[in-house]
Amino acid sequence: MKHKVTHKDRVAKVKGFAEKNKMFTFFAVLLCIYIAVSLATGKFRENPTAEEQTSTSQSEQIEGEEKVDTNINSEKEEIPKWRFYSIDLWILLGGGGFCLIKILQEKRRAKEEFK
C-alpha cells in the first residue's frame, strides 16, 4: 500500500527546497511581485501606446526631413488584446478570499467529522 502524501508532507518538501535554494526562492518571489505590480499598474503591454508611436514618428521626421509621417491614425489609440483593470484586482482578491473562507470551513468540518 502506498503512503498517501498529506498537506504536511508537501509543506515540508517545499520548505526544504526553499531552505536549500534561497537564491532561487528570492528571485522567484521578486519576479512574482514584479509581475503583479506591472499588471496592476498597466505597464505590462505588448504594443506601444499611441503616444509612444507618435513620438517615434516625430523623431524620425526630425532626423530626416525627407521622411513623411505616414501614421494617419496617430490620434486613435489601439486597444490591446488583453487589458488588466484595477477592478480585476479587487475581484481576484474578493474571489480568492471567498474561496479561502470556504476551504477553511470545509477543513474544520472534516476535522470535526474525523473526531
C-alpha positions as CSV (number, residue, x, y, z in Angstrom):
1,M,0.0,0.0,0.0
2,K,1.4,3.4,-1.0
3,H,1.8,6.2,1.6
4,K,-0.7,8.9,0.9
5,V,1.0,12.3,0.6
6,T,-0.5,14.7,3.1
7,H,-0.5,18.5,3.1
8,K,2.1,18.5,5.9
9,D,4.4,16.3,3.7
10,R,4.1,18.8,0.8
11,V,4.7,21.8,3.0
12,A,7.8,20.1,4.5
13,K,9.1,19.4,1.0
14,V,8.5,23.0,-0.2
15,K,10.2,24.4,3.0
16,G,13.1,22.0,2.5
17,F,13.5,23.1,-1.2
18,A,13.3,26.8,-0.1
19,E,15.9,26.3,2.6
20,K,18.3,24.7,0.1
21,N,17.7,27.1,-2.7
22,K,17.4,30.5,-1.1
23,M,18.7,32.4,-4.1
24,F,16.1,30.8,-6.4
25,T,13.3,31.4,-3.9
26,F,14.3,35.1,-3.6
27,F,14.3,35.6,-7.4
28,A,11.0,33.7,-7.7
29,V,9.3,35.9,-5.1
30,L,10.9,39.0,-6.6
31,L,9.6,38.0,-10.1
32,C,6.1,37.4,-8.8
33,I,6.0,40.8,-7.1
34,Y,7.3,42.5,-10.3
35,I,4.7,40.8,-12.5
36,A,1.9,41.6,-10.0
37,V,2.9,45.3,-9.8
38,S,3.3,45.5,-13.6
39,L,-0.1,44.1,-14.2
40,A,-1.7,46.2,-11.6
41,T,-0.2,49.5,-12.9
42,G,-0.9,48.5,-16.6
43,K,2.8,48.8,-17.7
44,F,3.0,45.2,-18.9
45,R,2.0,45.7,-22.5
46,E,3.0,44.1,-25.8
47,N,2.2,47.0,-28.1
48,P,3.5,50.6,-27.5
49,T,0.8,53.2,-26.9
50,A,-0.2,55.8,-29.4
51,E,1.8,58.5,-27.7
52,E,5.0,56.4,-28.0
53,Q,4.3,55.7,-31.6
54,T,3.7,59.4,-32.3
55,S,6.9,60.5,-30.6
56,T,8.8,57.9,-32.5
57,S,7.4,59.0,-35.9
58,Q,8.1,62.7,-35.0
59,S,11.7,61.9,-34.1
60,E,12.2,60.0,-37.4
61,Q,10.7,63.1,-39.2
62,I,13.2,65.4,-37.5
63,E,16.2,63.2,-38.3
64,G,15.5,63.1,-42.0
65,E,13.5,66.0,-43.4
66,E,12.6,63.9,-46.4
67,K,10.7,61.4,-44.4
68,V,6.9,61.9,-44.1
69,D,4.8,60.8,-41.2
70,T,2.5,58.2,-42.7
71,N,0.8,57.4,-39.4
72,I,-2.6,58.9,-40.2
73,N,-4.4,57.4,-37.3
74,S,-2.0,58.6,-34.6
75,E,-4.8,60.1,-32.5
76,K,-6.7,56.8,-32.5
77,E,-5.4,54.6,-29.6
78,E,-5.1,50.9,-30.4
79,I,-6.8,48.8,-27.8
80,P,-4.6,46.0,-26.5
81,K,-5.9,42.5,-26.9
82,W,-5.8,41.9,-23.1
83,R,-6.1,44.7,-20.5
84,F,-5.9,44.4,-16.7
85,Y,-8.2,46.9,-15.0
86,S,-7.9,47.8,-11.3
87,I,-11.3,46.4,-10.6
88,D,-9.9,43.0,-11.8
89,L,-7.5,43.0,-8.8
90,W,-10.4,43.6,-6.4
91,I,-12.4,40.8,-8.0
92,L,-9.5,38.4,-7.7
93,L,-8.9,39.3,-4.1
94,G,-12.6,39.0,-3.2
95,G,-12.9,35.7,-5.1
96,G,-9.7,34.4,-3.5
97,G,-10.8,35.4,-0.1
98,F,-14.2,33.8,-0.5
99,C,-12.6,30.5,-1.7
100,L,-10.1,30.7,1.2
101,I,-13.0,31.0,3.7
102,K,-14.8,28.1,2.1
103,I,-11.7,25.9,2.2
104,L,-11.1,26.7,5.9
105,Q,-14.7,25.9,6.7
106,E,-14.5,22.6,4.8
107,K,-11.2,21.8,6.6
108,R,-12.8,22.5,10.0
109,R,-15.9,20.4,9.1
110,A,-13.6,17.5,8.0
111,K,-11.7,17.7,11.4
112,E,-15.0,17.5,13.3
113,E,-16.1,14.5,11.4
114,F,-12.8,12.8,11.9
115,K,-13.1,13.2,15.7
